[in-house]
Amino acid sequence: MLFKGFSSNFTGMDNSLSDTVSNDIPSDCSSESLEDVLSLVQRAKSGDLTAFDSLIIRYRQRLYAVLYNMTMNSEDAADLTQETFVKAFRSLAKFREQSSFYTWLYRIGVNLTLTHLKRRKIRKFFSFDQASEDGGMSKDLEAVSTTTVTSVKKALNNELHEKLNEALSKLSDKHRTIVVLFEIDGLGHKEIANIMKCTEGTVRSRLFYAKQQLQSYLSEYIN
């Protein structure tokens, strides 16, 4: 591993939607916390790996939770979390401190994950397209699909979590990302706009649309 912060390999992280964000993860809202983070960032910029390891420990669970709820896959989320920190470390010199560190970090993670999801859709398209040309889905592909669905279901704690995950998965990547950042991670419209590189109005409209879609998907549970 490149940093000590990944030594646990995310063992024991809770995949349930209700517990994805740990209460002991700093929110960076206090001046003391902001100064502490800025000090760690400046030391990391000077090549202090211990300082950057402290940043990893500070944000890894919260970032993992966001990426898990975007991908619905624990292994992908763990890999993308690590990739985010590696890219952040290599790009530290580009961080101008005009936004908070975690907003900058989340932007990297969200962009990497959106790219990953696009590639995954392309791979699925060609896999199923090839299967249809061969006269139907191959047994191997069917087995993989069945195993994936079974694994996801086993990871959920109850029927409501299962249905909520299913509903989230029906949203587009960008709409699901905004719901995760706002409803699950608790970020504000302005922070999400900075991460997604769009206007606050766009965030609000996407969030409104996403909530309407979720209400439609979950109507039998919320009515």
C-alpha positions in Angstrom: 0.0 0.0 0.0 1.2 3.5 -0.8 -0.1 5.0 2.5 -0.7 3.6 6.0 -4.3 4.8 5.9 -5.2 2.0 3.5 -3.6 -0.7 5.7 -7.1 -1.8 7.0 -8.3 -2.3 3.4 -11.7 -0.9 4.6 -12.4 -3.9 6.7 -15.6 -3.7 8.6 -17.1 -0.7 6.8 -20.9 -0.7 6.9 -22.6 -0.7 3.6 -26.1 0.1 4.9 -27.5 3.5 3.8 -28.5 4.5 7.2 -25.0 4.2 8.7 -22.8 5.2 5.8 -21.5 8.3 7.3 -19.8 7.8 10.6 -20.5 10.4 13.3 -16.9 10.6 14.3 -15.7 11.9 10.9 -14.8 15.6 11.1 -17.0 17.9 9.2 -14.4 20.7 8.9 -17.0 23.3 10.1 -15.0 24.7 13.0 -12.1 27.1 12.6 -9.9 24.8 14.6 -10.7 21.9 12.3 -10.1 24.0 9.2 -6.7 25.2 10.5 -5.8 21.6 11.4 -6.6 20.4 7.9 -4.8 23.3 6.2 -1.7 22.5 8.3 -1.8 18.9 7.3 -2.3 19.8 3.6 0.7 22.2 3.7 2.9 19.6 5.3 1.7 17.0 2.8 2.6 19.4 0.0 6.1 19.5 1.4 6.3 15.7 1.0 5.2 14.7 4.5 3.5 11.3 4.0 2.5 11.1 7.6 0.5 14.3 7.2 -1.2 13.0 4.2 -1.9 9.7 6.0 -3.7 11.7 8.6 -5.9 13.2 5.9 -6.6 9.7 4.6 -7.7 8.5 8.0 -9.8 11.7 8.5 -11.8 11.3 5.3 -11.5 7.8 4.0 -14.7 6.4 5.6 -16.8 9.4 4.6 -15.5 9.3 1.0 -16.0 5.6 0.8 -19.6 6.0 1.9 -20.3 8.4 -0.9 -18.6 6.3 -3.6 -20.3 3.1 -2.3 -23.7 4.8 -2.7 -22.8 5.9 -6.2 -21.5 2.5 -7.3 -23.5 0.1 -5.1 -20.4 -2.1 -5.0 -18.1 -2.3 -2.0 -15.0 -3.5 -4.0 -15.4 -0.7 -6.6 -15.9 1.9 -3.8 -12.8 0.7 -2.0 -10.7 0.8 -5.2 -12.1 4.2 -6.2 -11.4 5.6 -2.7 -7.8 4.5 -2.9 -7.5 5.8 -6.4 -8.9 9.2 -5.3 -6.3 9.6 -2.5 -3.5 8.6 -4.8 -4.6 11.1 -7.4 -5.1 13.8 -4.7 -1.6 13.2 -3.4 -0.1 13.5 -6.9 -2.2 16.7 -7.5 -1.6 18.4 -4.2 0.5 21.2 -5.9 -2.7 22.1 -7.9 -4.8 22.6 -4.8 -4.9 26.4 -4.4 -6.9 26.3 -1.1 -9.7 28.4 -2.7 -12.2 25.7 -1.5 -12.1 23.3 1.4 -9.8 20.3 1.1 -12.7 17.8 1.4 -14.7 19.6 -1.4 -11.6 19.3 -3.6 -11.1 15.7 -2.6 -14.8 14.8 -3.2 -14.6 16.4 -6.7 -11.8 14.1 -7.6 -13.6 11.1 -6.2 -16.9 11.9 -7.8 -15.3 12.5 -11.2 -13.4 9.3 -11.0 -16.5 7.4 -10.1 -18.7 9.0 -12.8 -16.0 7.9 -15.3 -15.9 4.4 -13.9 -19.7 4.2 -14.1 -19.7 5.3 -17.8 -17.0 2.6 -18.6 -19.0 0.0 -16.7 -22.1 0.8 -18.8 -20.1 0.6 -22.0 -18.7 -2.8 -21.0 -22.2 -4.0 -20.1 -23.5 -2.8 -23.5 -20.9 -4.7 -25.5 -21.2 -7.8 -23.3 -25.0 -8.0 -23.8 -24.8 -7.0 -27.4 -22.3 -9.8 -28.1 -24.6 -12.2 -26.2 -27.6 -11.3 -28.3 -25.6 -11.8 -31.5 -24.6 -15.3 -30.2 -28.2 -16.2 -29.8 -28.8 -15.3 -26.2 -26.9 -14.6 -23.0 -24.2 -17.1 -22.3 -24.3 -19.3 -19.2 -21.2 -17.7 -17.8 -22.6 -14.1 -18.3 -25.9 -15.2 -16.7 -24.1 -16.7 -13.8 -22.0 -13.6 -13.2 -25.2 -11.4 -13.3 -27.0 -13.7 -10.9 -24.1 -13.8 -8.5 -23.8 -10.0 -8.6 -27.4 -9.5 -7.8 -27.3 -12.1 -5.0 -24.2 -10.4 -3.5 -25.8 -7.0 -3.5 -29.0 -8.3 -1.8 -27.0 -10.1 0.9 -25.2 -6.8 1.6 -28.4 -5.0 2.5 -29.8 -5.2 6.0 -33.5 -5.1 5.3 -36.2 -4.8 2.6 -36.4 -1.0 2.8 -32.7 -0.6 2.3 -32.9 -3.0 -0.6 -35.7 -1.1 -2.3 -34.0 2.3 -1.6 -30.8 1.0 -3.3 -32.8 -0.3 -6.2 -34.5 3.1 -6.6 -31.2 4.9 -6.4 -29.7 2.6 -9.1 -32.5 3.6 -11.5 -31.5 7.3 -11.3 -28.9 8.6 -13.8 -25.3 8.8 -12.4 -25.4 12.6 -12.0 -28.8 12.6 -10.3 -27.8 9.7 -8.0 -24.6 11.5 -7.1 -26.4 14.6 -6.0 -28.9 12.7 -3.9 -26.0 10.9 -2.2 -24.1 14.1 -1.5 -27.1 16.0 -0.3 -29.3 13.4 1.5 -26.7 10.9 2.8 -23.5 13.0 3.1 -25.3 16.1 4.2 -23.5 18.6 1.9 -25.1 21.9 0.9 -26.1 23.1 -2.5 -23.1 25.3 -2.9 -20.6 22.5 -1.9 -22.3 20.1 -4.3 -22.2 22.7 -7.1 -18.4 23.1 -6.5 -17.9 19.3 -6.6 -20.1 18.7 -9.7 -18.9 21.9 -11.4 -22.4 23.2 -12.1 -24.6 26.0 -10.8 -26.6 25.8 -7.5 -29.7 26.1 -9.6 -28.7 23.0 -11.5 -28.1 21.2 -8.2 -31.6 22.2 -7.0 -33.3 21.2 -10.2 -31.6 17.8 -10.4 -32.3 17.2 -6.7 -36.0 18.0 -7.2 -36.2 15.7 -10.2 -34.4 12.9 -8.4 -36.7 13.1 -5.4 -39.7 13.0 -7.6 -38.3 9.9 -9.3 -37.5 8.2 -6.0 -41.0 9.0 -4.7 -42.4 7.4 -7.7 -40.2 4.3 -7.4 -41.0 4.0 -3.6 -44.7 5.0 -3.7 -45.9 1.7 -2.2 -43.6 2.2 0.8 -44.1 5.9 1.5 -47.8 6.3 0.7 
